[in-house]
Amino acid sequence: MGKISNGQVGVVAVLSRGNSAGLVGGQLYLPQAWSSDAARCAQARVPVAARSYRSKPEVAAALVDHLLGQGLVRADWVGGRRGLR
């Protein structure tokens, strides 16, 4: 209510089987406004290599590629869900 607040948005990978699920990967999402503000990123200690903008689906795809490519998980299929705002 009239306040500006900061929050963090994450993109996560969850592996599930039956009634069980577990978090297997995750990464913080960097909004486009932040990625173009070097001073803000430096103050927040965002590593230079992580300052380029990627959409949430792009971040999710990179997580899945990493997990499958490194053999860290096996999956018959991959699905996605857009979270709450």
Contact map, one row per residue, 1 for C-alpha under 8 A:
1110000000000000000000000000000000000000000000000000000000000000000000000000000000000
1111000000000000000000000000000000000000000000000000000000000000000000000000000000000
1111100000000000000000000000000000000000000000000000000000000000000000000000000000000
0111110000000000000000000000000000000000000000000000000000000000000000000000000000000
0011111000000000000000000000000000000000000000000000000000000000000000000000000000000
0001111100000000000000000000000000000000000000000000000000000000000000000000000000000
0000111110000000000000000000000000000000000000000000000000000000000000000000000000000
0000011111000000000000000001100000000000000000000000000000000000000000000000000000000
0000001111100000000000000001110000000000000000000000000000000000000000000000000000000
0000000111110000000000000111100000000000000000000000000000000000000000000000000000000
0000000011111000000000000111100000000000000000000000000100110000000000000000000000000
0000000001111100000000111110000000000000000000000000000000010000000000000000000000000
0000000000111110000000111100000000000000000000000000000000010011000000000000000000000
0000000000011111000011111000000000000000000000000000000000000000000000000000000000000
0000000000001111100011110000000000000000000000000000000000000000000000000000000000000
0000000000000111111111000000000000000000000000000000000000000000000000000000000000000
0000000000000011111110000000000000000000000000000000000000000000000000000000000000000
0000000000000001111100000000000000000000000000000000000000000000000000000000000000000
0000000000000001111110000000000000000000000000000000000000000000000000000000000000000
0000000000000001111111000000000000000000000000000000000000000000000000000000000000000
0000000000000111101111100000000000000000000000000000000000000000000000000000000000000
0000000000000111000111110000000000000000000000000000000000000000000000000000000000000
0000000000011110000011111100000000000000000000000000000000000000000000000000000000000
0000000000011110000001111100000000000000000000000000000000000000000000000000000000000
0000000000011100000000111110000000000000000000000000000000000010001000000000000000000
0000000001111000000000111111000000000000000000000000000000000010000000000000000000000
0000000001110000000000001111100000000000000000000000000000100010000000000000000000000
0000000111100000000000000111110000000000000000000000000000000000000000000000000000000
0000000111100000000000000011111000000000000000000000000100100000000000000000000000000
0000000010000000000000000001111101100000000000000010110000000000000000000000000000000
0000000000000000000000000000111111100000000000000000100000000000000000000000000000000
0000000000000000000000000000011111110000000000000000110000000000000000000000000000000
0000000000000000000000000000001111111000000000000000000000000000000000000000000000000
0000000000000000000000000000011111111101100000000010000000000000000000000000000000000
0000000000000000000000000000011111111100100000000011100000000000000000000000000000000
0000000000000000000000000000000111111100000000000011000000000000000000000000000000000
0000000000000000000000000000000011111111100000000000000000000000000000000000000000000
0000000000000000000000000000000001111111110000000000000000000000000000000000000000000
0000000000000000000000000000000000001111111000000000000000000000000000000000000000000
0000000000000000000000000000000001001111111100000000000000000000000000000000000000000
0000000000000000000000000000000001101111111111100010000000000000000000000000000000000
0000000000000000000000000000000000000111111111100000000000000000000000000000000000000
0000000000000000000000000000000000000011111111000000000000000000000000000000000000000
0000000000000000000000000000000000000001111111000000000000000000000000000000000000000
0000000000000000000000000000000000000000111111100000000000000000000000000000000000000
0000000000000000000000000000000000000000111111110110000000000000000000000000000000000
0000000000000000000000000000000000000000110011111110000000000000000000000000000000000
0000000000000000000000000000000000000000000001111110000000000000000000000000000000000
0000000000000000000000000000000000000000000000111111000000000000000000000000000000000
0000000000000000000000000000000000000000000001111111000000000000000000000000000000000
0000000000000000000000000000010001110000100001111111100000000000000000000000000000000
0000000000000000000000000000000000110000000000001111110000000000000000000000000000000
0000000000000000000000000000011100100000000000000011111000000000000000000000000000000
0000000000000000000000000000010100000000000000000001111101100000000000000000000000000
0000000000000000000000000000000000000000000000000000111111100000000000000000000000000
0000000000100000000000000000100000000000000000000000011111110000000000000000000000000
0000000000000000000000000000000000000000000000000000001111111000000000000000000000000
0000000000000000000000000000000000000000000000000000011111111100000000000000000000000
0000000000100000000000000010100000000000000000000000011111111110000000000000000000000
0000000000111000000000000000000000000000000000000000000111111111000000000000000000000
0000000000000000000000000000000000000000000000000000000011111111100000000000000000000
0000000000000000000000000000000000000000000000000000000001111111110000000000000000000
0000000000001000000000001110000000000000000000000000000000111111111000000000000000000
0000000000001000000000000000000000000000000000000000000000011111111100000000000000000
0000000000000000000000000000000000000000000000000000000000001111111110000000000000000
0000000000000000000000000000000000000000000000000000000000000111111111000000000000000
0000000000000000000000001000000000000000000000000000000000000011111111111000000000000
0000000000000000000000000000000000000000000000000000000000000001111111111110000000000
0000000000000000000000000000000000000000000000000000000000000000111111110000000000000
0000000000000000000000000000000000000000000000000000000000000000011111110000000000000
0000000000000000000000000000000000000000000000000000000000000000001111111100000000000
0000000000000000000000000000000000000000000000000000000000000000001111111100000000000
0000000000000000000000000000000000000000000000000000000000000000001100111110000000000
0000000000000000000000000000000000000000000000000000000000000000000100111111000000000
0000000000000000000000000000000000000000000000000000000000000000000100001111110000000
0000000000000000000000000000000000000000000000000000000000000000000000000111110000000
0000000000000000000000000000000000000000000000000000000000000000000000000011111000000
0000000000000000000000000000000000000000000000000000000000000000000000000011111100000
0000000000000000000000000000000000000000000000000000000000000000000000000000111110000
0000000000000000000000000000000000000000000000000000000000000000000000000000011111000
0000000000000000000000000000000000000000000000000000000000000000000000000000001111100
0000000000000000000000000000000000000000000000000000000000000000000000000000000111110
0000000000000000000000000000000000000000000000000000000000000000000000000000000011111
0000000000000000000000000000000000000000000000000000000000000000000000000000000001111
0000000000000000000000000000000000000000000000000000000000000000000000000000000000111
